[in-house]
């Protein structure tokens, strides 16, 4: 399917600079652009590629002003990256979606599946489970008893959703995700660990995306809750009774210990570790590999382990590199002071 620069500009409400009839049928990275593709420039570090790219069309921010000749047709928009996301989403929606129920899938007689849903080969849907309209349940997915899944949700292969969990509308759950496994609850009795039954569930609200092989544990009592619009990357661990606020995003390998509450609109870098029973304030930003063991106030920007304000961490990192040299200088000064003390005696 081909689109012209003018058609694209009309769709994303941008302005064409160059040939409005330039045609594209695919996407490319700006450094690998070829004719017939569209790419984008959002990060100034990549600006030099715009003068050599062979891409037919480049999305750029309104503020972009070229310093040399650009061969490509430009489409200026307020936010090039956001406009690219709109176009990618449009193309994704144009794809033909799977439909129907494979003959090898198992669906309990007490379960219900909504209209226009797809259930792939060897998928399992348990007793009294309800699947909403337009859902895609891919092969080998396991959905236990008494589960509720809203409309338009996609569950990719080898996902396991345990009994009594609730999934909202328009969620995307990638391959290998486990929702509702037992939390890590044990009581030490006379040197032996006795398992504490995990009787709660997991509630995932609307428009949540969960990356591959992420695990979200069920609550001991009550619910582990993932609020509306949360985006979780691959390989994240969310422990029992955790609550993650609306529109919070987490990069890969984040680990959250039990009963911690993460606020809304937070951003956590890769491999961040959150201790248990703490509260992370709204709009908090936490740098990669940080360890958080106490509450944070709203709007914090922190990094390190244990985490400190980002500016302090950067300054400390510079000093840390100089510690061997500083220690040598300190040792020499100490020796000189000792010599002065001996001479005075």
C-alpha positions in Angstrom: 0.0 0.0 0.0 1.4 3.4 -1.0 0.9 6.8 0.5 2.0 10.2 -0.8 3.6 12.9 1.3 0.5 15.0 1.1 -1.7 12.2 2.2 0.5 11.5 5.2 0.7 15.2 6.1 -3.1 15.5 5.9 -3.4 12.5 8.3 -1.0 13.7 10.9 -1.7 17.4 10.4 1.8 18.4 9.2 3.2 20.7 6.5 5.0 19.4 3.4 8.4 20.9 2.5 9.4 19.5 -0.9 7.5 17.2 -3.3 4.0 16.5 -2.1 3.6 13.6 -4.6 6.6 11.7 -3.1 5.5 8.1 -2.4 6.4 5.6 0.3 5.3 2.0 1.1 7.5 1.2 4.1 9.4 2.6 7.1 13.2 2.9 7.6 15.8 4.1 10.1 17.2 7.5 9.0 20.8 6.1 8.8 19.5 3.2 6.6 16.9 5.0 4.5 16.2 3.8 1.0 13.9 5.2 -1.7 10.2 4.5 -1.1 10.5 4.7 2.7 9.6 7.2 5.4 11.8 7.9 8.4 12.0 10.5 11.1 14.4 12.9 12.9 13.7 13.6 16.6 17.1 13.4 18.3 19.6 16.1 17.3 22.4 13.5 17.5 21.1 12.0 14.3 20.8 15.3 12.3 23.8 14.6 10.1 22.0 11.6 8.6 19.2 13.7 7.2 21.7 15.2 4.7 22.7 11.7 3.3 19.6 9.5 3.8 18.0 8.1 0.7 14.5 7.9 2.4 11.9 9.6 0.3 10.2 11.3 3.2 11.4 12.4 6.6 9.3 13.5 9.6 10.9 16.5 11.4 9.9 18.8 14.2 8.6 22.2 13.4 11.7 23.7 14.9 14.1 21.9 12.5 16.0 24.2 10.1 18.5 22.4 7.7 22.0 23.7 7.5 22.7 21.9 4.1 20.7 20.6 1.2 18.1 17.8 2.1 17.2 15.5 -0.8 14.2 14.0 1.0 10.7 15.6 1.2 10.1 16.8 4.7 6.9 16.8 6.7 7.0 19.2 9.6 5.0 18.4 12.7 5.0 19.5 16.4 6.5 16.2 17.5 8.1 13.9 14.9 8.4 10.9 17.2 4.7 11.1 18.3 3.7 11.5 14.7 5.7 8.4 13.7 3.8 6.5 16.4 0.5 7.6 14.9 1.6 6.3 11.5 2.9 3.0 12.8 -0.4 2.5 14.7 -2.4 3.2 11.5 -0.4 0.6 9.6 -0.8 -1.9 12.4 -4.6 -1.4 12.3 -4.6 -2.0 8.6 -3.3 -5.6 9.1 -5.8 -8.4 8.7 -6.5 -9.7 12.2 -6.9 -13.4 13.0 -10.4 -14.7 13.7 -12.2 -17.9 14.6 -11.5 -20.6 17.1 -9.0 -23.3 16.3 -10.4 -26.9 16.6 -7.5 -27.9 18.9 -8.2 -25.1 21.5 -9.9 -26.1 24.7 -12.7 -23.8 25.9 -14.7 -24.8 29.0 -18.4 -25.2 28.5 -19.0 -22.6 31.2 -16.6 -20.0 29.6 -17.8 -17.4 27.2 -15.9 -15.7 24.3 -17.1 -12.4 22.8 -17.9 -11.8 19.1 -15.0 -11.5 16.6 -12.5 -13.1 19.0 -9.7 -15.4 18.0 -8.6 -18.4 20.0 -5.5 -20.1 18.6 -4.3 -23.7 18.5 -3.9 -25.5 21.9 -5.0 -22.4 23.9 -6.8 -23.2 27.2 -9.7 -21.3 28.6 -11.0 -22.4 32.0 -14.3 -22.6 33.9 -16.5 -19.5 34.1 -14.0 -17.4 32.3 -15.2 -14.5 30.3 -13.4 -13.2 27.2 -14.6 -9.9 25.7 -15.3 -8.9 22.1 -12.5 -8.7 19.6 -9.9 -10.4 21.8 -6.9 -12.3 20.3 -5.8 -15.4 22.3 -2.8 -16.8 20.6 -1.7 -20.5 20.5 -0.7 -22.2 23.8 -2.0 -19.4 26.0 -3.4 -20.6 29.3 -6.3 -18.7 30.9 -7.5 -20.2 34.2 -10.8 -20.3 35.9 -13.0 -17.3 36.7 -10.8 -14.9 34.7 -12.3 -11.8 33.1 -10.7 -10.3 30.0 -12.1 -7.1 28.5 -12.7 -6.2 24.9 -9.9 -5.8 22.4 -7.2 -7.4 24.5 -4.4 -9.4 22.9 -2.8 -12.4 24.8 0.3 -13.7 23.0 1.6 -17.4 23.0 2.7 -19.2 26.2 1.2 -16.6 28.5 -0.3 -17.9 31.7 -3.1 -16.1 33.5 -4.0 -17.8 36.7 -7.5 -18.2 38.3 -9.6 -15.2 39.3 -7.4 -12.5 37.6 -9.0 -9.5 35.9 -7.7 -8.0 32.7 -9.1 -4.7 31.2 -9.9 -3.5 27.7 -7.3 -3.1 24.9 -4.4 -4.6 26.8 -1.4 -6.2 25.2 0.2 -9.2 27.0 3.3 -10.5 25.3 4.6 -14.0 25.1 5.6 -15.8 28.3 4.0 -13.4 30.7 2.8 -14.9 34.0 -0.1 -13.1 35.7 -1.3 -14.3 39.1 1.4 -16.8 40.2 1.9 -17.0 44.0 3.7 -14.2 45.7 6.9 -15.0 47.5 5.4 -15.5 50.9 6.9 -17.8 53.5 7.1 -17.8 57.3 10.2 -19.1 59.1 9.1 -21.6 61.7 11.8 -23.5 63.7 14.3 -23.0 60.9 11.9 -24.1 58.1 10.0 -22.0 55.7 6.3 -22.6 55.7 4.4 -21.4 52.6 1.8 -18.6 53.2 -1.2 -19.2 50.9 -1.7 -16.4 48.4 -5.5 -16.0 48.2 -5.8 -12.7 46.3 -5.6 -11.9 42.6 -4.2 -9.5 40.0 -6.2 -6.7 38.5 -4.9 -5.1 35.3 -6.9 -2.0 34.1 -7.4 -0.8 30.6 -4.7 -0.1 27.9 -1.9 -1.7 29.8 1.0 -3.3 27.9 3.1 -6.0 29.5 6.4 -7.1 27.9 7.6 -10.7 27.3 8.4 -12.9 30.3 7.3 -10.4 32.9 5.8 -11.8 36.1 3.0 -10.2 38.2 2.3 -12.1 41.4 -1.2 -12.4 43.0 -1.8 -10.7 46.3 -1.8 -12.5 49.7 -5.2 -11.0 50.3 -6.9 -8.4 48.1 -5.3 -7.5 44.8 -2.0 -6.7 43.0 -3.1 -3.7 40.9 -1.7 -2.4 37.6 -3.6 0.9 36.8 -4.8 2.2 33.5 -2.2 3.0 30.8 0.8 1.4 32.5 3.6 0.2 30.2 5.9 -2.6 31.4 8.9 -3.8 29.5 10.3 -7.4 29.3 11.5 -9.4 32.3 9.9 -7.3 35.0 9.0 -8.7 38.4 6.0 -7.3 40.3 5.6 -8.8 43.7 2.4 -9.5 45.7 0.1 -6.6 46.7 2.1 -4.0 44.7 0.1 -1.2 43.1 1.4 0.7 40.0 -0.3 4.0 39.3 -1.7 5.2 35.9 0.6 5.8 32.9 3.7 4.7 34.7 6.4 3.2 32.4 9.2 0.8 33.4 12.1 -0.5 31.4 13.4 -4.1 31.4 14.4 -6.0 34.5 12.8 -3.7 37.1 12.1 -5.6 40.3 9.4 -4.4 42.8 9.1 -6.0 46.2 5.9 -6.7 48.0 3.3 -4.1 49.0 5.1 -1.2 47.4 3.0 1.6 45.9 4.2 3.3 42.8 2.6 6.6 41.8 1.2 7.8 38.5 3.3 9.0 35.6 6.5 7.6 37.0 9.5 6.5 34.8 11.8 3.7 36.0 15.0 2.9 34.1 16.3 -0.7 33.5 17.2 -2.8 36.5 15.7 -0.5 39.1 15.0 -2.3 42.3 12.3 -1.1 44.7 12.3 -2.3 48.3 9.1 -3.5 50.0 6.4 -1.5 51.7 7.5 1.9 50.3 5.7 4.6 48.4 7.0 6.2 45.2 5.5 9.6 44.6 3.7 10.6 41.4 5.9 11.8 38.5 9.1 10.3 40.0 12.0 9.5 37.6 14.5 6.8 38.7 17.7 6.2 36.7 18.8 2.7 35.6 20.2 0.3 38.2 19.0 2.4 41.1 18.1 0.8 44.4 15.2 2.5 46.4 14.7 1.5 50.0 12.6 4.4 51.3 9.7 6.6 50.2 10.1 9.3 47.5 8.2 12.5 47.2 6.3 13.5 44.1 8.5 14.8 41.3 11.7 13.3 42.5 14.6 12.6 40.0 16.9 10.1 41.7 19.7 7.6 40.8 22.2 5.3 42.5 22.1 2.6 45.1 20.9 3.7 47.5 19.4 6.4 45.3 20.2 10.1 45.7 19.1 13.1 43.6 20.4 12.8 40.0 22.7 15.9 40.1 24.3 14.7 43.3 24.8 11.3 41.8 26.5 12.8 38.7 28.8 14.9 40.9 29.6 11.9 43.1 30.4 9.8 40.0 33.0 12.3 39.0 34.6 12.3 42.4 34.5 8.5 42.6 36.7 8.2 39.6 39.3 10.4 41.3 39.3 8.6 44.6 42.6 6.7 44.1 44.4 9.9 43.2 42.7 11.7 46.1 43.7 8.9 48.5 47.3 9.1 47.4 47.4 12.9 47.9 45.7 12.5 51.3 48.3 9.9 52.3 51.2 12.1 51.3 49.7 15.0 53.3 49.3 12.8 56.3 52.9 11.8 56.0 54.0 15.4 55.9 51.9 16.3 58.9 53.5 13.4 60.8 57.0 14.7 59.9 56.1 18.2 61.0 54.8 16.9 64.3 58.1 15.0 64.9 60.2 18.1 64.1 58.3 20.2 66.6 59.0 17.7 69.4 
